[in-house]
């Protein structure tokens, strides 16, 4: 069972790629991108921040952290002291522009540099764009400045330093890269049960699974399709046909 993501295949199974044209085309034609993530914990809830609509999963907002999901329901699953208990948890993510040069794996400082780049991106994006979503996050003294005291910080630093307690992530490892669904590329995806090699089955959102976009739904569907190819179960898989 090969379940690692597409971006890593050229590193872990070059012999398979070299042996079959279908694999070569898939690795070449089905593209991946780096991504970056920001997670923020805040004292006010959504309404207090000025968001008047229901709890959102929002996409196509300001680049590069263009996707926002309200994850406030997780606060009871996290270990917060009462004085720092967050009323709002926000996850943001989006594409991360490639570095001018992707350094080899032996350059051990490269991931840290990329993480720092994401943090800088996040701070700049937050300052420029967050008040559109949360108009009440601005300071009462200045409508164009963030009230940093609203961000949860167990260390109780001042100003922008409170942002250091938030979470940043640069998804730059080959297995972390996001698989994109460019026009005309679906035909290059391999099906979970049709790897072209005996006793080898595929699973992942990069396979030809009927959904064919990067998502947990596509990943689970491909896993069930691999199971069916191996054992015949499950016979019927809801959602495996293209919408």
Residue pairs with C-beta under 8 A, 6 or more apart in sequence:
1 200
1 201
1 202
1 203
1 226
2 13
2 195
2 200
2 201
2 202
2 203
3 202
3 203
3 204
3 223
4 12
4 175
4 204
5 32
5 174
5 175
5 176
5 177
5 179
5 204
5 206
6 26
6 27
6 30
6 32
6 177
6 179
6 204
6 206
7 32
7 174
7 175
7 176
7 177
7 179
8 173
8 174
8 175
9 16
9 17
9 23
9 27
10 17
10 27
10 174
11 174
16 23
16 197
16 200
17 23
17 24
17 27
18 24
19 197
20 196
20 197
22 188
22 190
22 196
23 190
23 196
25 188
26 188
26 189
26 190
28 188
29 185
29 188
30 179
30 182
30 185
30 188
30 189
30 206
31 179
31 180
31 182
31 185
32 177
32 178
32 179
32 180
33 95
33 96
33 177
33 178
33 180
34 95
34 96
34 97
34 98
34 170
34 171
34 172
34 176
34 177
34 178
35 93
35 94
35 95
35 96
35 171
35 176
35 177
35 178
36 64
36 65
36 93
36 94
36 95
36 96
36 118
36 121
36 122
36 168
36 169
36 170
36 171
37 91
37 92
37 93
37 118
37 167
37 168
37 169
37 171
38 65
38 91
38 92
38 93
38 118
38 122
38 125
38 126
38 166
38 167
38 168
38 169
39 71
39 89
39 90
39 91
39 92
39 166
39 167
39 168
40 89
40 90
40 92
40 126
40 151
40 166
40 167
41 86
41 88
41 89
41 151
41 152
41 165
41 166
42 49
42 86
42 87
42 88
42 89
42 90
42 137
42 150
42 151
42 152
43 86
43 87
43 88
43 149
43 150
43 151
43 152
44 87
44 88
44 136
44 137
44 150
45 72
45 87
45 88
46 55
46 70
46 72
46 88
48 87
48 136
49 88
49 133
49 134
49 135
49 136
49 137
49 150
50 133
50 134
50 135
50 136
50 137
51 133
51 134
55 70
55 72
56 68
56 69
56 70
57 67
57 68
57 69
57 70
58 67
58 68
58 69
58 133
59 66
59 67
60 66
61 67
61 68
61 129
61 133
62 125
62 128
62 129
62 132
63 94
63 95
64 94
64 95
64 96
64 97
64 121
64 125
65 92
65 93
65 94
65 121
65 122
65 125
65 129
66 94
67 92
67 93
67 94
68 90
68 91
68 92
68 133
69 90
69 91
70 88
70 89
70 90
71 89
71 90
71 91
72 86
72 87
72 88
72 89
72 90
74 89
75 85
75 86
75 87
75 89
80 86
80 152
81 154
84 152
84 153
84 154
86 152
92 122
92 125
95 178
96 114
96 118
96 121
96 170
96 171
96 172
99 110
99 114
99 117
103 110
110 172
111 170
111 172
114 170
114 172
115 168
115 169
115 170
117 170
118 168
118 169
118 170
119 168
122 163
122 166
122 168
123 160
123 163
126 146
126 163
127 146
130 137
130 146
131 137
131 138
131 144
131 146
137 146
137 147
137 150
138 144
138 145
138 146
138 147
139 145
139 146
139 147
140 147
148 158
148 159
148 160
148 162
148 163
149 162
151 162
151 163
151 165
151 166
152 165
153 161
153 162
153 164
153 165
154 165
155 164
155 165
157 164
157 165
171 177
171 178
178 214
179 204
179 205
179 206
179 214
180 214
181 212
181 213
181 214
186 208
186 212
189 206
189 207
189 208
189 209
189 212
190 196
190 202
190 207
190 208
191 202
191 207
191 208
191 209
191 225
192 201
192 202
192 203
192 207
192 208
192 209
192 222
192 223
192 225
192 226
192 229
193 201
193 202
193 225
193 226
193 228
193 229
193 230
194 229
195 201
195 202
201 226
201 229
201 230
202 222
202 226
203 219
203 222
203 223
203 225
203 226
204 219
204 222
205 211
205 213
205 214
205 215
205 216
205 218
205 219
205 222
206 214
207 218
207 222
207 225
209 218
209 221
209 222
209 225
209 240
210 221
210 239
210 240
210 241
210 242
211 217
211 218
211 221
211 239
211 240
211 242
211 243
212 218
212 242
217 239
221 237
221 239
221 240
224 234
224 237
224 240
225 237
225 240
227 233
227 234
228 234
228 235
228 237
